[in-house]
Amino acid sequence: MSIFNYLGNIFFNNEIIYVDSFKKLVEVTDFLKFEGSIAIDTEFTWKSTYYPSLDLIQIAAKNKIFIIDSLKIEDLMPLAPILESKKIKKIFHSMKGDLSALKTKFNINFSNIRDTQIAEFILENNSNLQISYKGLVSKYFLINLPKTETNSNWSKRPLEQKQINYASDDVKFLKKICQDQENHLRNKKLFNKYLEYCENEKILSLTDFSQLRLQRLIKKNKKISNLEKNIFMWRENEAKKLNVTPNKIFNEKHLSILKSVVMNKKYDECQWIIKDNSLRLNFLSSFK
């Protein structure tokens, strides 16, 4: 262990509290509601489903880090007032994935959101900069965080201690980094710009997945027809209902073929594209 890692363990000696029951969660939120700022990260699984599956929520406040097991606690709503509070600053690093995962559990208006990646992007005035959390910790504290659990299975229980330690590291330094960044942003008269960027990123992060995917499709193919858009959105809606990836309905590369199927009324030709019989019947009833 380097001297900097050793000093980091001394100055950021947080108590790690594992929260795996509704009763414990209520106690945590009673503690958090008096905080001025908290750091938040999540671990989620998003490989074979339409919506990300939220596995953990990590929250750092004062000298405590709460590891909230969202697979063991069915009702997470006690956290909602914290996430909605305009008085409590919520600090993320690269908020998009975290907010996407959180919105599957909370149908709320997230308020007072900050992002250390955005702050660094503005401070460095570098449009290509997307610094990692590990990079920020190294820059601000000369501490080399281990990333051995980056591809860990967060949906498996029980969690190993090394997973819990890794998850806690992901919020341990965020509050202090954010404080330093915001001081620099104020000194450079860039703070309002920073808040605007954070708000825009929050809105983008909470936009419906289907709308974001449709926007990407249109950007990639500006001449796309209204029929193709409708077929694309049919696929998105079916994927939502089944909570599967859209390509499980049909592969996007076959979109133009399905357009031709509908226009030329050659419906038998879609059997090899939409293989599931009930989905295919649904498609035909929608576009015949």
Salt bridges, closest charged atoms under 4 A:
GLU15 OE1 - LYS64 NZ 2.95
ASP20 OD1 - LYS24 NZ 3.02
ASP30 OD1 - LYS33 NZ 3.66
GLU35 OE2 - LYS62 NZ 3.61
ASP69 OD2 - ARG157 NE 2.78
GLU120 OE2 - LYS139 NZ 2.29
GLU124 OE2 - LYS139 NZ 2.78
GLU149 OE2 - LYS162 NZ 3.92
GLU160 OE1 - LYS162 NZ 3.71
ASP169 OD1 - LYS172 NZ 3.23
ASP170 OD1 - LYS147 NZ 3.75
ASP180 OD1 - LYS176 NZ 2.80
GLU182 OE1 - LYS89 NZ 3.07
GLU182 OE2 - ARG114 NH1 2.68
GLU199 OE2 - LYS202 NZ 3.29
GLU201 OE2 - LYS96 NZ 3.82
ASP208 OD2 - LYS240 NZ 3.14
GLU228 OE1 - LYS259 NZ 3.96
GLU236 OE1 - ARG213 NH1 3.40
GLU236 OE2 - ARG235 NH2 3.92
GLU238 OE2 - LYS241 NZ 3.06
GLU252 OE2 - LYS220 NZ 3.28
GLU252 OE1 - ARG235 NH2 3.22
